[in-house]
Amino acid sequence: MQEDRGMKKWRAFVTMPEQYIGLQKIINKQLEISKSHLTEEQMEQMNYILLEALHTLKTVHITYYKNGRHIIETGVIEFVDSTKDLFVFINEAEEGRNKVRLSDLIEVSFI
């Protein structure tokens, strides 16, 4: 009885791992986004939303900058410390705590 090998996928650059890693680094570098600059009004609005979400335990959408990308998550604000430029939120999807610098925050809004 003869067995079928099935379809084998071939990736051209896998034969040279150094070149594949180098190409992946170049592609990732091209996908990076520069950090957004916020106005005073936007920062005040986000501060108000953060404090209200902290005291009422409302769920918020959070957009922040990390490693050249804009990350969008949903969660509950657990802790805000403006003196240390830090806030902590609990991610609903992963049920884990995330620490983010306030200076990396781009947008906060209620669901």
VEXDREN-2710 file (C-alpha; in Angstrom, 1 decimal):
% VEXDREN-2710
k/r/px/py/pz
1/MET/0.0/0.0/0.0
2/GLN/1.3/3.4/-1.0
3/GLU/1.1/6.4/1.3
4/ASP/0.5/9.9/0.1
5/ARG/3.0/12.4/1.4
6/GLY/0.5/15.2/1.1
7/MET/1.4/18.7/0.0
8/LYS/4.7/20.0/1.5
9/LYS/5.1/23.7/1.7
10/TRP/8.4/25.2/0.7
11/ARG/9.7/28.5/2.0
12/ALA/12.6/29.8/0.0
13/PHE/14.5/31.6/2.7
14/VAL/14.3/28.9/5.4
15/THR/17.3/27.3/4.0
16/MET/19.4/30.3/5.1
17/PRO/18.1/31.2/8.6
18/GLU/20.4/34.2/8.9
19/GLN/18.9/35.8/5.8
20/TYR/15.3/34.9/6.9
21/ILE/15.9/36.6/10.4
22/GLY/17.4/39.6/8.7
23/LEU/14.5/40.0/6.4
24/GLN/12.0/39.7/9.2
25/LYS/13.9/42.5/11.2
26/ILE/13.7/44.8/8.1
27/ILE/9.9/44.1/7.7
28/ASN/9.2/44.7/11.4
29/LYS/11.2/48.0/11.3
30/GLN/9.2/49.2/8.3
31/LEU/5.9/48.5/10.2
32/GLU/6.9/50.6/13.2
33/ILE/4.7/53.7/13.9
34/SER/6.0/56.9/15.5
35/LYS/4.7/57.9/18.8
36/SER/1.7/60.3/18.8
37/HIS/1.9/63.6/20.6
38/LEU/-1.1/64.7/22.5
39/THR/-2.4/68.2/23.3
40/GLU/-3.0/69.4/26.9
41/GLU/-6.8/69.1/26.3
42/GLN/-6.5/65.4/25.2
43/MET/-4.3/64.6/28.2
44/GLU/-6.8/66.3/30.6
45/GLN/-9.7/64.4/29.0
46/MET/-7.8/61.1/29.4
47/ASN/-6.9/61.9/33.0
48/TYR/-10.6/62.5/33.8
49/ILE/-11.7/59.2/32.1
50/LEU/-8.9/57.3/33.9
51/LEU/-9.9/58.6/37.3
52/GLU/-13.6/58.1/36.7
53/ALA/-12.9/54.5/35.5
54/LEU/-10.8/53.9/38.6
55/HIS/-13.4/55.0/41.0
56/THR/-16.5/53.4/39.3
57/LEU/-14.7/50.2/38.0
58/LYS/-16.1/50.8/34.5
59/THR/-14.6/49.0/31.6
60/VAL/-12.6/51.1/29.1
61/HIS/-10.9/50.8/25.7
62/ILE/-7.2/51.6/26.1
63/THR/-4.8/52.5/23.2
64/TYR/-1.2/52.8/24.0
65/TYR/2.2/52.9/22.3
66/LYS/4.6/49.9/22.8
67/ASN/7.6/48.9/20.7
68/GLY/6.7/50.9/17.7
69/ARG/3.0/49.8/17.6
70/HIS/-0.3/51.0/18.8
71/ILE/-1.8/48.4/21.1
72/ILE/-5.6/48.4/21.7
73/GLU/-7.0/46.5/24.7
74/THR/-10.1/46.5/26.9
75/GLY/-9.9/46.3/30.7
76/VAL/-10.6/47.8/34.1
77/ILE/-8.3/50.4/35.6
78/GLU/-6.8/49.2/38.9
79/PHE/-4.2/51.8/39.8
80/VAL/-3.1/55.2/38.6
81/ASP/0.1/57.0/39.9
82/SER/0.9/60.2/38.0
83/THR/4.0/60.8/40.0
84/LYS/5.6/57.6/38.7
85/ASP/4.0/58.0/35.3
86/LEU/2.3/54.6/35.6
87/PHE/-1.1/53.0/35.5
88/VAL/-2.2/49.4/35.9
89/PHE/-5.2/47.8/34.3
90/ILE/-6.7/44.3/34.2
91/ASN/-7.1/43.0/30.7
92/GLU/-10.4/41.3/30.2
93/ALA/-9.3/38.9/27.5
94/GLU/-6.2/37.6/29.2
95/GLU/-7.3/38.4/32.8
96/GLY/-3.8/39.6/33.5
97/ARG/-2.4/42.9/34.9
98/ASN/-0.6/45.2/32.5
99/LYS/1.6/48.1/33.6
100/VAL/1.7/51.0/31.1
101/ARG/3.4/54.4/31.4
102/LEU/1.0/57.3/31.3
103/SER/3.3/59.0/28.7
104/ASP/2.7/56.0/26.3
105/LEU/-1.1/56.4/26.6
106/ILE/-2.7/57.5/23.3
107/GLU/-6.5/57.2/24.0
108/VAL/-8.9/56.0/26.7
109/SER/-12.6/55.8/26.2
110/PHE/-15.6/54.1/27.9
111/ILE/-17.3/51.2/26.2
END
